[in-house]
Amino acid sequence: MIANLLINGAVNASIYALIALGFSLTFGVAGIVNLYHGAYYMVGAYLAYFFISIGIPAFFSVILSLLSVMLIGVFLMKYPILYLQRKGESIYILILTLGSAYFTQYLFKLVFGTSHYSIKPFYDQSMLLLGEIIPGSRIFAFFVSVVSIVIVMFFINKTKFGKLILATSQDKYAAQLLGVNTSLIFIVTSALSAGLSGLAGIVISPFLSINLGMWLPTLIKAFSIVILGGLGSIWGSILAAIFMAYLEQFVALVWTSSMTEVVFLVIVFLFLVFKPTGFMGKKVA
């Protein structure tokens, strides 16, 4: 029982961190709350299913799906979002991104119907750990999520372009004065954010159903984790993802799984009231 909690908590934490990392990047660098973030997750899953279903090998299907999701991220940031940001219309950005997510849900309903889908595991070799059998699909999801997070952190902290991203996140106007193309930074960050969320949607597809409603709970969790970790704090988001994943598993173990979402939101509410900076980061306005 405890082993199950530890293992499932680790898997869920890695996926939550992957999703929340992208959300945190967009806010931390561009100062934008992108409510389309959950839709990237849904689009990645559906496109992977579609490409695989028409006979494209799994590896290339994943690549095509990620590129498609990242292109959506680039388009949204480059055109409507940056336009509205320059106009100082932050509330319209929230409306635009949330409305776009619902539009995508409706579009996918027309194309795919209301059925639930899944794809074959990318890796189906189970593992025995701490007396528990871990399905290969969950092992794969954990491994891909952790490796992706490490790669992104390395890119941001160790590469020249990554340091420009950090500089922009710390002071956009100072970066502009030094000749940094902040619009390009925002676009690249948006593509990276979309790719992380889309990848999470792909790796969960073998063991969680692909459905039209999958984007909204994901958005709520990502938003909540980022608030809990501290808006704009990447490490805070990762820490909050781990904390919330294990809290969910604990609640499901000692109480009921149907209450995990409620406990999740209650914890976030308490932090907003008593510690609005979260674990670390900027104060929530």
Secondary structure, 3 states (H helix, E strand, C coil): CHHHHHHHHHHHHHHHHHHHHHHHHHHHHHCCCCCCHHHHHHHHHHHHHHHHHCCCCHHHHHHHHHHHHHHHHHHHHHHHHHHHHHCCCHHHHHHHHHHHHHHHHHHHHHHHCCCCECCCCCCCCCEEECCEEECHHHHHHHHHHHHHHHHHHHHHHHCHHHHHHHHHHHCHHHHHHCCCCHHHHHHHHHHHHHHHHHHHHHHHCCCCCECCCCHHHHHHHHHHHHHHHCECCHHHHHHHHHHHHHHHHHHHHHCCHHHHHHHHHHHHHHHHHHCCCCCCCECCC
